[in-house]
């Protein structure tokens, strides 16, 4: 397992406390499936976050892959701006391919 060397050092917590940064944990349960968010944990760096995520979230070998991401590095859309990001496309039926027949050998769609 390799962790990129450019991983940021833990940021100092506000008001001088020694709280470790918060990391979000994503687990892939099976090859070919997507990673699912399964929780959060505190760790000093990426290597420790991976080890703790393995210990906490895959104790019973529930996963095949782990991702950890520092919470302060996640950028999210504003729920108040939902219409501009998720404009309803009811008049564009080609965006909803519910009328296509998928072959039986295609899984996980």
Backbone as XML, in Angstrom:
<?xml version="1.0"?>
<chain id="A" units="angstrom">
  <residue number="1" name="UNK">
    <atom name="N" x="0.852" y="-1.162" z="0.000"/>
    <atom name="CA" x="0.000" y="0.000" z="0.000"/>
    <atom name="C" x="0.898" y="1.224" z="0.000"/>
  </residue>
  <residue number="2" name="UNK">
    <atom name="N" x="0.682" y="2.130" z="-0.936"/>
    <atom name="CA" x="1.501" y="3.328" z="-0.999"/>
    <atom name="C" x="0.634" y="4.540" z="-0.762"/>
  </residue>
  <residue number="3" name="UNK">
    <atom name="N" x="1.161" y="5.453" z="-0.010"/>
    <atom name="CA" x="0.484" y="6.709" z="0.278"/>
    <atom name="C" x="1.310" y="7.812" z="-0.382"/>
  </residue>
  <residue number="4" name="UNK">
    <atom name="N" x="0.675" y="8.710" z="-1.146"/>
    <atom name="CA" x="1.432" y="9.764" z="-1.820"/>
    <atom name="C" x="2.256" y="10.570" z="-0.834"/>
  </residue>
  <residue number="5" name="UNK">
    <atom name="N" x="3.466" y="10.930" z="-1.251"/>
    <atom name="CA" x="4.355" y="11.687" z="-0.368"/>
    <atom name="C" x="3.888" y="13.122" z="-0.179"/>
  </residue>
  <residue number="6" name="UNK">
    <atom name="N" x="3.022" y="13.623" z="-1.062"/>
    <atom name="CA" x="2.568" y="14.991" z="-0.932"/>
    <atom name="C" x="1.400" y="15.141" z="0.033"/>
  </residue>
  <residue number="7" name="UNK">
    <atom name="N" x="1.074" y="14.076" z="0.773"/>
    <atom name="CA" x="0.008" y="14.139" z="1.763"/>
    <atom name="C" x="0.327" y="15.242" z="2.758"/>
  </residue>
  <residue number="8" name="UNK">
    <atom name="N" x="-0.660" y="16.063" z="3.049"/>
    <atom name="CA" x="-0.433" y="17.194" z="3.922"/>
    <atom name="C" x="-0.205" y="16.748" z="5.359"/>
  </residue>
  <residue number="9" name="UNK">
    <atom name="N" x="0.614" y="17.491" z="6.046"/>
    <atom name="CA" x="0.808" y="17.249" z="7.476"/>
    <atom name="C" x="-0.463" y="17.669" z="8.202"/>
  </residue>
  <residue number="10" name="UNK">
    <atom name="N" x="-0.722" y="17.080" z="9.360"/>
    <atom name="CA" x="-1.939" y="17.439" z="10.094"/>
    <atom name="C" x="-1.961" y="18.925" z="10.429"/>
  </residue>
  <residue number="11" name="UNK">
    <atom name="N" x="-3.098" y="19.521" z="10.222"/>
    <atom name="CA" x="-3.252" y="20.934" z="10.546"/>
    <atom name="C" x="-3.430" y="21.090" z="12.052"/>
  </residue>
  <residue number="12" name="UNK">
    <atom name="N" x="-2.927" y="22.182" z="12.566"/>
    <atom name="CA" x="-3.099" y="22.439" z="13.992"/>
    <atom name="C" x="-4.566" y="22.724" z="14.264"/>
  </residue>
  <residue number="13" name="UNK">
    <atom name="N" x="-5.073" y="22.168" z="15.324"/>
    <atom name="CA" x="-6.468" y="22.376" z="15.689"/>
    <atom name="C" x="-6.635" y="23.788" z="16.238"/>
  </residue>
  <residue number="14" name="UNK">
    <atom name="N" x="-7.825" y="24.390" z="16.097"/>
    <atom name="CA" x="-8.047" y="25.734" z="16.604"/>
    <atom name="C" x="-7.836" y="25.791" z="18.119"/>
  </residue>
  <residue number="15" name="UNK">
    <atom name="N" x="-7.461" y="26.923" z="18.596"/>
    <atom name="CA" x="-7.258" y="27.239" z="20.016"/>
    <atom name="C" x="-6.221" y="26.349" z="20.673"/>
  </residue>
  <residue number="16" name="UNK">
    <atom name="N" x="-5.266" y="25.834" z="19.873"/>
    <atom name="CA" x="-4.142" y="25.113" z="20.446"/>
    <atom name="C" x="-4.429" y="23.712" z="20.938"/>
  </residue>
  <residue number="17" name="UNK">
    <atom name="N" x="-5.603" y="23.166" z="20.718"/>
    <atom name="CA" x="-5.859" y="21.797" z="21.146"/>
    <atom name="C" x="-5.133" y="20.838" z="20.216"/>
  </residue>
  <residue number="18" name="UNK">
    <atom name="N" x="-4.935" y="19.626" z="20.654"/>
    <atom name="CA" x="-4.147" y="18.661" z="19.880"/>
    <atom name="C" x="-5.034" y="17.656" z="19.163"/>
  </residue>
  <residue number="19" name="UNK">
    <atom name="N" x="-6.202" y="18.049" z="18.708"/>
    <atom name="CA" x="-7.118" y="17.128" z="18.038"/>
    <atom name="C" x="-6.593" y="16.783" z="16.645"/>
  </residue>
  <residue number="20" name="UNK">
    <atom name="N" x="-6.626" y="15.518" z="16.317"/>
    <atom name="CA" x="-6.180" y="15.060" z="15.001"/>
    <atom name="C" x="-7.207" y="15.432" z="13.948"/>
  </residue>
  <residue number="21" name="UNK">
    <atom name="N" x="-6.772" y="15.574" z="12.691"/>
    <atom name="CA" x="-7.711" y="15.896" z="11.606"/>
    <atom name="C" x="-8.740" y="14.778" z="11.399"/>
  </residue>
  <residue number="22" name="UNK">
    <atom name="N" x="-9.887" y="15.176" z="10.893"/>
    <atom name="CA" x="-10.972" y="14.245" z="10.604"/>
    <atom name="C" x="-10.816" y="13.721" z="9.182"/>
  </residue>
  <residue number="23" name="UNK">
    <atom name="N" x="-10.985" y="12.410" z="8.996"/>
    <atom name="CA" x="-10.889" y="11.743" z="7.697"/>
    <atom name="C" x="-12.212" y="11.052" z="7.403"/>
  </residue>
  <residue number="24" name="UNK">
    <atom name="N" x="-12.653" y="11.099" z="6.158"/>
    <atom name="CA" x="-13.836" y="10.369" z="5.703"/>
    <atom name="C" x="-13.368" y="9.062" z="5.083"/>
  </residue>
  <residue number="25" name="UNK">
    <atom name="N" x="-14.087" y="7.981" z="5.374"/>
    <atom name="CA" x="-13.677" y="6.643" z="4.949"/>
    <atom name="C" x="-14.684" y="6.092" z="3.942"/>
  </residue>
  <residue number="26" name="UNK">
    <atom name="N" x="-14.160" y="5.556" z="2.838"/>
    <atom name="CA" x="-14.969" y="4.936" z="1.787"/>
    <atom name="C" x="-14.469" y="3.511" z="1.586"/>
  </residue>
  <residue number="27" name="UNK">
    <atom name="N" x="-15.402" y="2.558" z="1.496"/>
    <atom name="CA" x="-15.042" y="1.150" z="1.342"/>
    <atom name="C" x="-15.695" y="0.604" z="0.080"/>
  </residue>
  <residue number="28" name="UNK">
    <atom name="N" x="-14.922" y="-0.146" z="-0.695"/>
    <atom name="CA" x="-15.460" y="-0.888" z="-1.845"/>
    <atom name="C" x="-15.685" y="-2.311" z="-1.368"/>
  </residue>
  <residue number="29" name="UNK">
    <atom name="N" x="-16.916" y="-2.761" z="-1.402"/>
    <atom name="CA" x="-17.240" y="-4.083" z="-0.862"/>
    <atom name="C" x="-16.841" y="-5.217" z="-1.789"/>
  </residue>
  <residue number="30" name="UNK">
    <atom name="N" x="-16.832" y="-4.957" z="-3.094"/>
    <atom name="CA" x="-16.551" y="-6.008" z="-4.062"/>
    <atom name="C" x="-15.961" y="-5.369" z="-5.308"/>
  </residue>
  <residue number="31" name="UNK">
    <atom name="N" x="-15.052" y="-6.063" z="-5.971"/>
    <atom name="CA" x="-14.465" y="-5.541" z="-7.203"/>
    <atom name="C" x="-15.566" y="-5.218" z="-8.203"/>
  </residue>
  <residue number="32" name="UNK">
    <atom name="N" x="-15.459" y="-4.080" z="-8.856"/>
    <atom name="CA" x="-16.451" y="-3.674" z="-9.848"/>
    <atom name="C" x="-17.531" y="-2.764" z="-9.290"/>
  </residue>
  <residue number="33" name="UNK">
    <atom name="N" x="-17.682" y="-2.728" z="-7.974"/>
    <atom name="CA" x="-18.670" y="-1.835" z="-7.366"/>
    <atom name="C" x="-18.005" y="-0.515" z="-6.996"/>
  </residue>
  <residue number="34" name="UNK">
    <atom name="N" x="-18.827" y="0.477" z="-6.674"/>
    <atom name="CA" x="-18.264" y="1.764" z="-6.284"/>
    <atom name="C" x="-17.928" y="1.789" z="-4.796"/>
  </residue>
  <residue number="35" name="UNK">
    <atom name="N" x="-17.105" y="2.742" z="-4.403"/>
    <atom name="CA" x="-16.783" y="2.939" z="-2.994"/>
    <atom name="C" x="-17.972" y="3.629" z="-2.328"/>
  </residue>
  <residue number="36" name="UNK">
    <atom name="N" x="-18.303" y="3.223" z="-1.124"/>
    <atom name="CA" x="-19.414" y="3.809" z="-0.354"/>
    <atom name="C" x="-18.854" y="4.453" z="0.906"/>
  </residue>
  <residue number="37" name="UNK">
    <atom name="N" x="-19.390" y="5.613" z="1.234"/>
    <atom name="CA" x="-18.969" y="6.276" z="2.473"/>
    <atom name="C" x="-19.496" y="5.455" z="3.643"/>
  </residue>
  <residue number="38" name="UNK">
    <atom name="N" x="-18.608" y="5.119" z="4.576"/>
    <atom name="CA" x="-19.041" y="4.295" z="5.702"/>
    <atom name="C" x="-18.795" y="4.957" z="7.041"/>
  </residue>
  <residue number="39" name="UNK">
    <atom name="N" x="-18.124" y="6.104" z="7.071"/>
    <atom name="CA" x="-17.937" y="6.783" z="8.339"/>
    <atom name="C" x="-16.741" y="7.704" z="8.336"/>
  </residue>
  <residue number="40" name="UNK">
    <atom name="N" x="-16.392" y="8.164" z="9.530"/>
    <atom name="CA" x="-15.298" y="9.106" z="9.716"/>
    <atom name="C" x="-14.418" y="8.636" z="10.862"/>
  </residue>
  <residue number="41" name="UNK">
    <atom name="N" x="-13.192" y="9.151" z="10.875"/>
    <atom name="CA" x="-12.289" y="8.871" z="11.994"/>
    <atom name="C" x="-11.246" y="9.966" z="12.077"/>
  </residue>
  <residue number="42" name="UNK">
    <atom name="N" x="-10.578" y="10.047" z="13.215"/>
    <atom name="CA" x="-9.495" y="11.003" z="13.410"/>
    <atom name="C" x="-8.171" y="10.267" z="13.302"/>
  </residue>
  <residue number="43" name="UNK">
    <atom name="N" x="-7.201" y="10.859" z="12.589"/>
    <atom name="CA" x="-5.871" y="10.270" z="12.433"/>
    <atom name="C" x="-4.874" y="11.389" z="12.179"/>
  </residue>
  <residue number="44" name="UNK">
    <atom name="N" x="-3.608" y="11.116" z="12.478"/>
    <atom name="CA" x="-2.575" y="12.142" z="12.300"/>
    <atom name="C" x="-2.176" y="12.331" z="10.843"/>
  </residue>
  <residue number="45" name="UNK">
    <atom name="N" x="-2.215" y="11.248" z="10.044"/>
    <atom name="CA" x="-1.803" y="11.334" z="8.642"/>
    <atom name="C" x="-2.534" y="10.268" z="7.830"/>
  </residue>
  <residue number="46" name="UNK">
    <atom name="N" x="-2.265" y="10.251" z="6.523"/>
    <atom name="CA" x="-2.968" y="9.330" z="5.619"/>
    <atom name="C" x="-2.679" y="7.868" z="5.946"/>
  </residue>
  <residue number="47" name="UNK">
    <atom name="N" x="-1.423" y="7.553" z="6.264"/>
    <atom name="CA" x="-1.064" y="6.174" z="6.581"/>
    <atom name="C" x="-1.828" y="5.678" z="7.810"/>
  </residue>
  <residue number="48" name="UNK">
    <atom name="N" x="-1.880" y="6.499" z="8.838"/>
    <atom name="CA" x="-2.614" y="6.123" z="10.048"/>
    <atom name="C" x="-4.113" y="6.018" z="9.758"/>
  </residue>
  <residue number="49" name="UNK">
    <atom name="N" x="-4.633" y="6.909" z="8.922"/>
    <atom name="CA" x="-6.055" y="6.878" z="8.575"/>
    <atom name="C" x="-6.414" y="5.578" z="7.858"/>
  </residue>
  <residue number="50" name="UNK">
    <atom name="N" x="-5.559" y="5.129" z="6.936"/>
    <atom name="CA" x="-5.793" y="3.859" z="6.238"/>
    <atom name="C" x="-5.779" y="2.697" z="7.224"/>
  </residue>
  <residue number="51" name="UNK">
    <atom name="N" x="-4.805" y="2.690" z="8.113"/>
    <atom name="CA" x="-4.705" y="1.595" z="9.083"/>
    <atom name="C" x="-5.902" y="1.569" z="10.023"/>
  </residue>
  <residue number="52" name="UNK">
    <atom name="N" x="-6.296" y="2.741" z="10.523"/>
    <atom name="CA" x="-7.460" y="2.794" z="11.416"/>
    <atom name="C" x="-8.745" y="2.427" z="10.668"/>
  </residue>
  <residue number="53" name="UNK">
    <atom name="N" x="-8.873" y="2.891" z="9.412"/>
    <atom name="CA" x="-10.061" y="2.551" z="8.622"/>
    <atom name="C" x="-10.154" y="1.048" z="8.406"/>
  </residue>
  <residue number="54" name="UNK">
    <atom name="N" x="-9.010" y="0.416" z="8.128"/>
    <atom name="CA" x="-8.991" y="-1.042" z="7.969"/>
    <atom name="C" x="-9.444" y="-1.719" z="9.256"/>
  </residue>
  <residue number="55" name="UNK">
    <atom name="N" x="-8.910" y="-1.260" z="10.384"/>
    <atom name="CA" x="-9.239" y="-1.873" z="11.670"/>
    <atom name="C" x="-10.690" y="-1.652" z="12.073"/>
  </residue>
  <residue number="56" name="UNK">
    <atom name="N" x="-11.209" y="-0.462" z="11.800"/>
    <atom name="CA" x="-12.559" y="-0.117" z="12.255"/>
    <atom name="C" x="-13.644" y="-0.577" z="11.283"/>
  </residue>
  <residue number="57" name="UNK">
    <atom name="N" x="-13.430" y="-0.389" z="9.975"/>
    <atom name="CA" x="-14.507" y="-0.590" z="9.006"/>
    <atom name="C" x="-14.418" y="-1.878" z="8.203"/>
  </residue>
  <residue number="58" name="UNK">
    <atom name="N" x="-13.337" y="-2.629" z="8.315"/>
    <atom name="CA" x="-13.240" y="-3.887" z="7.559"/>
    <atom name="C" x="-12.771" y="-5.027" z="8.459"/>
  </residue>
  <residue number="59" name="UNK">
    <atom name="N" x="-13.223" y="-5.042" z="9.689"/>
    <atom name="CA" x="-12.804" y="-6.080" z="10.637"/>
    <atom name="C" x="-13.187" y="-7.478" z="10.185"/>
  </residue>
  <residue number="60" name="UNK">
    <atom name="N" x="-14.295" y="-7.592" z="9.503"/>
    <atom name="CA" x="-14.780" y="-8.909" z="9.073"/>
    <atom name="C" x="-14.573" y="-9.112" z="7.577"/>
  </residue>
  <residue number="61" name="UNK">
    <atom name="N" x="-13.566" y="-8.471" z="7.045"/>
    <atom name="CA" x="-13.201" y="-8.561" z="5.632"/>
    <atom name="C" x="-14.365" y="-8.177" z="4.717"/>
  </residue>
  <residue number="62" name="UNK">
    <atom name="N" x="-15.031" y="-7.078" z="5.074"/>
    <atom name="CA" x="-16.163" y="-6.605" z="4.284"/>
    <atom name="C" x="-15.755" y="-5.894" z="2.999"/>
  </residue>
  <residue number="63" name="UNK">
    <atom name="N" x="-14.488" y="-5.549" z="2.845"/>
    <atom name="CA" x="-14.113" y="-4.741" z="1.699"/>
    <atom name="C" x="-12.937" y="-5.276" z="0.920"/>
  </residue>
  <residue number="64" name="UNK">
    <atom name="N" x="-12.774" y="-4.699" z="-0.273"/>
    <atom name="CA" x="-11.622" y="-5.032" z="-1.111"/>
    <atom name="C" x="-10.725" y="-3.822" z="-1.333"/>
  </residue>
  <residue number="65" name="UNK">
    <atom name="N" x="-11.223" y="-2.630" z="-0.996"/>
    <atom name="CA" x="-10.461" y="-1.405" z="-1.215"/>
    <atom name="C" x="-10.935" y="-0.335" z="-0.246"/>
  </residue>
  <residue number="66" name="UNK">
    <atom name="N" x="-10.001" y="0.505" z="0.204"/>
    <atom name="CA" x="-10.312" y="1.617" z="1.102"/>
    <atom name="C" x="-9.845" y="2.930" z="0.489"/>
  </residue>
  <residue number="67" name="UNK">
    <atom name="N" x="-10.631" y="3.971" z="0.682"/>
    <atom name="CA" x="-10.214" y="5.326" z="0.395"/>
    <atom name="C" x="-10.367" y="6.121" z="1.683"/>
  </residue>
  <residue number="68" name="UNK">
    <atom name="N" x="-9.418" y="6.988" z="1.979"/>
    <atom name="CA" x="-9.570" y="7.949" z="3.067"/>
    <atom name="C" x="-9.290" y="9.333" z="2.499"/>
  </residue>
  <residue number="69" name="UNK">
    <atom name="N" x="-10.097" y="10.298" z="2.895"/>
    <atom name="CA" x="-9.978" y="11.669" z="2.404"/>
    <atom name="C" x="-10.132" y="12.608" z="3.593"/>
  </residue>
  <residue number="70" name="UNK">
    <atom name="N" x="-9.193" y="13.542" z="3.717"/>
    <atom name="CA" x="-9.341" y="14.520" z="4.800"/>
    <atom name="C" x="-10.614" y="15.314" z="4.586"/>
  </residue>
  <residue number="71" name="UNK">
    <atom name="N" x="-11.400" y="15.446" z="5.636"/>
    <atom name="CA" x="-12.681" y="16.139" z="5.544"/>
    <atom name="C" x="-12.529" y="17.581" z="5.086"/>
  </residue>
  <residue number="72" name="UNK">
    <atom name="N" x="-11.439" y="18.238" z="5.492"/>
    <atom name="CA" x="-11.265" y="19.632" z="5.100"/>
    <atom name="C" x="-10.858" y="19.782" z="3.631"/>
  </residue>
  <residue number="73" name="UNK">
    <atom name="N" x="-10.643" y="18.678" z="2.919"/>
    <atom name="CA" x="-10.299" y="18.713" z="1.505"/>
    <atom name="C" x="-11.504" y="18.443" z="0.599"/>
  </residue>
  <residue number="74" name="UNK">
    <atom name="N" x="-12.640" y="18.159" z="1.185"/>
    <atom name="CA" x="-13.848" y="17.869" z="0.401"/>
    <atom name="C" x="-14.553" y="19.175" z="0.067"/>
  </residue>
  <residue number="75" name="UNK">
    <atom name="N" x="-14.905" y="19.321" z="-1.190"/>
    <atom name="CA" x="-15.655" y="20.480" z="-1.647"/>
    <atom name="C" x="-17.037" y="19.988" z="-2.049"/>
  </residue>
  <residue number="76" name="UNK">
    <atom name="N" x="-18.067" y="20.632" z="-1.541"/>
    <atom name="CA" x="-19.435" y="20.180" z="-1.803"/>
    <atom name="C" x="-20.280" y="21.332" z="-2.344"/>
  </residue>
  <residue number="77" name="UNK">
    <atom name="N" x="-21.322" y="20.977" z="-3.059"/>
    <atom name="CA" x="-22.255" y="21.992" z="-3.544"/>
    <atom name="C" x="-23.108" y="22.488" z="-2.377"/>
  </residue>
  <residue number="78" name="UNK">
    <atom name="N" x="-23.633" y="23.683" z="-2.527"/>
    <atom name="CA" x="-24.495" y="24.278" z="-1.510"/>
    <atom name="C" x="-25.922" y="23.778" z="-1.721"/>
  </residue>
  <residue number="79" name="UNK">
    <atom name="N" x="-26.544" y="23.168" z="-0.693"/>
    <atom name="CA" x="-27.918" y="22.679" z="-0.859"/>
    <atom name="C" x="-28.894" y="23.778" z="-1.273"/>
  </residue>
  <residue number="80" name="UNK">
    <atom name="N" x="-28.602" y="25.025" z="-0.933"/>
    <atom name="CA" x="-29.468" y="26.132" z="-1.318"/>
    <atom name="C" x="-29.428" y="26.429" z="-2.807"/>
  </residue>
  <residue number="81" name="UNK">
    <atom name="N" x="-28.401" y="25.923" z="-3.497"/>
    <atom name="CA" x="-28.263" y="26.143" z="-4.931"/>
    <atom name="C" x="-28.644" y="24.899" z="-5.737"/>
  </residue>
  <residue number="82" name="UNK">
    <atom name="N" x="-29.469" y="24.059" z="-5.153"/>
    <atom name="CA" x="-29.857" y="22.799" z="-5.794"/>
    <atom name="C" x="-30.409" y="22.990" z="-7.205"/>
  </residue>
  <residue number="83" name="UNK">
    <atom name="N" x="-31.313" y="23.943" z="-7.445"/>
    <atom name="CA" x="-31.862" y="24.063" z="-8.810"/>
    <atom name="C" x="-30.799" y="24.298" z="-9.880"/>
  </residue>
  <residue number="84" name="UNK">
    <atom name="N" x="-29.767" y="25.070" z="-9.572"/>
    <atom name="CA" x="-28.769" y="25.354" z="-10.598"/>
    <atom name="C" x="-27.855" y="24.156" z="-10.865"/>
  </residue>
  <residue number="85" name="UNK">
    <atom name="N" x="-27.700" y="23.275" z="-9.883"/>
    <atom name="CA" x="-26.860" y="22.093" z="-10.081"/>
    <atom name="C" x="-27.650" y="20.874" z="-10.578"/>
  </residue>
  <residue number="86" name="UNK">
    <atom name="N" x="-28.865" y="20.749" z="-10.106"/>
    <atom name="CA" x="-29.653" y="19.548" z="-10.393"/>
    <atom name="C" x="-30.970" y="19.912" z="-11.050"/>
  </residue>
  <residue number="87" name="UNK">
    <atom name="N" x="-30.857" y="20.645" z="-12.146"/>
    <atom name="CA" x="-32.025" y="21.077" z="-12.896"/>
    <atom name="C" x="-32.824" y="19.867" z="-13.362"/>
  </residue>
  <residue number="88" name="UNK">
    <atom name="N" x="-34.115" y="19.862" z="-13.123"/>
    <atom name="CA" x="-34.906" y="18.722" z="-13.602"/>
    <atom name="C" x="-34.839" y="18.599" z="-15.120"/>
  </residue>
  <residue number="89" name="UNK">
    <atom name="N" x="-34.715" y="17.392" z="-15.591"/>
    <atom name="CA" x="-34.576" y="17.153" z="-17.028"/>
    <atom name="C" x="-35.720" y="16.286" z="-17.537"/>
  </residue>
  <residue number="90" name="UNK">
    <atom name="N" x="-36.918" y="16.570" z="-17.072"/>
    <atom name="CA" x="-38.075" y="15.767" z="-17.450"/>
    <atom name="C" x="-38.345" y="15.816" z="-18.951"/>
  </residue>
  <residue number="91" name="UNK">
    <atom name="N" x="-37.980" y="16.925" z="-19.601"/>
    <atom name="CA" x="-38.230" y="17.049" z="-21.025"/>
    <atom name="C" x="-37.124" y="16.403" z="-21.862"/>
  </residue>
  <residue number="92" name="UNK">
    <atom name="N" x="-36.109" y="15.817" z="-21.208"/>
    <atom name="CA" x="-34.990" y="15.197" z="-21.922"/>
    <atom name="C" x="-34.972" y="13.708" z="-21.607"/>
  </residue>
  <residue number="93" name="UNK">
    <atom name="N" x="-35.857" y="12.971" z="-22.241"/>
    <atom name="CA" x="-36.016" y="11.553" z="-21.928"/>
    <atom name="C" x="-34.761" y="10.741" z="-22.217"/>
  </residue>
  <residue number="94" name="UNK">
    <atom name="N" x="-33.920" y="11.225" z="-23.110"/>
    <atom name="CA" x="-32.696" y="10.482" z="-23.422"/>
    <atom name="C" x="-31.737" y="10.433" z="-22.232"/>
  </residue>
  <residue number="95" name="UNK">
    <atom name="N" x="-31.929" y="11.284" z="-21.238"/>
    <atom name="CA" x="-31.075" y="11.252" z="-20.035"/>
    <atom name="C" x="-31.523" y="10.183" z="-19.039"/>
  </residue>
  <residue number="96" name="UNK">
    <atom name="N" x="-32.655" y="9.598" z="-19.271"/>
    <atom name="CA" x="-33.185" y="8.557" z="-18.389"/>
    <atom name="C" x="-33.396" y="7.285" z="-19.201"/>
  </residue>
  <residue number="97" name="UNK">
    <atom name="N" x="-32.360" y="6.474" z="-19.363"/>
    <atom name="CA" x="-32.453" y="5.313" z="-20.258"/>
    <atom name="C" x="-33.194" y="4.134" z="-19.635"/>
  </residue>
  <residue number="98" name="UNK">
    <atom name="N" x="-34.380" y="4.382" z="-19.100"/>
    <atom name="CA" x="-35.142" y="3.315" z="-18.455"/>
    <atom name="C" x="-35.816" y="2.384" z="-19.460"/>
  </residue>
  <residue number="99" name="UNK">
    <atom name="N" x="-35.852" y="2.772" z="-20.717"/>
    <atom name="CA" x="-36.522" y="1.952" z="-21.713"/>
    <atom name="C" x="-35.570" y="1.006" z="-22.441"/>
  </residue>
  <residue number="100" name="UNK">
    <atom name="N" x="-34.272" y="0.998" z="-22.058"/>
    <atom name="CA" x="-33.309" y="0.090" z="-22.661"/>
    <atom name="C" x="-33.333" y="-1.261" z="-21.954"/>
  </residue>
  <residue number="101" name="UNK">
    <atom name="N" x="-33.171" y="-2.319" z="-22.708"/>
    <atom name="CA" x="-33.048" y="-3.661" z="-22.144"/>
    <atom name="C" x="-31.566" y="-3.973" z="-21.974"/>
  </residue>
  <residue number="102" name="UNK">
    <atom name="N" x="-31.153" y="-4.321" z="-20.748"/>
    <atom name="CA" x="-29.762" y="-4.675" z="-20.491"/>
    <atom name="C" x="-29.585" y="-6.184" z="-20.579"/>
  </residue>
  <residue number="103" name="UNK">
    <atom name="N" x="-28.472" y="-6.641" z="-21.127"/>
    <atom name="CA" x="-28.208" y="-8.065" z="-21.164"/>
    <atom name="C" x="-28.049" y="-8.619" z="-19.741"/>
  </residue>
  <residue number="104" name="UNK">
    <atom name="N" x="-28.371" y="-9.890" z="-19.563"/>
    <atom name="CA" x="-28.298" y="-10.505" z="-18.236"/>
    <atom name="C" x="-26.880" y="-10.492" z="-17.665"/>
  </residue>
  <residue number="105" name="UNK">
    <atom name="N" x="-25.869" y="-10.535" z="-18.525"/>
    <atom name="CA" x="-24.499" y="-10.569" z="-18.025"/>
    <atom name="C" x="-23.988" y="-9.207" z="-17.524"/>
  </residue>
  <residue number="106" name="UNK">
    <atom name="N" x="-24.764" y="-8.149" z="-17.691"/>
    <atom name="CA" x="-24.382" y="-6.837" z="-17.176"/>
    <atom name="C" x="-24.884" y="-6.721" z="-15.737"/>
  </residue>
  <residue number="107" name="UNK">
    <atom name="N" x="-23.947" y="-6.622" z="-14.811"/>
    <atom name="CA" x="-24.315" y="-6.521" z="-13.395"/>
    <atom name="C" x="-24.112" y="-5.104" z="-12.887"/>
  </residue>
  <residue number="108" name="UNK">
    <atom name="N" x="-24.710" y="-4.819" z="-11.769"/>
    <atom name="CA" x="-24.481" y="-3.603" z="-10.987"/>
    <atom name="C" x="-24.838" y="-2.320" z="-11.730"/>
  </residue>
  <residue number="109" name="UNK">
    <atom name="N" x="-25.905" y="-2.315" z="-12.466"/>
    <atom name="CA" x="-26.318" y="-1.077" z="-13.111"/>
    <atom name="C" x="-27.694" y="-0.701" z="-12.632"/>
  </residue>
</chain>
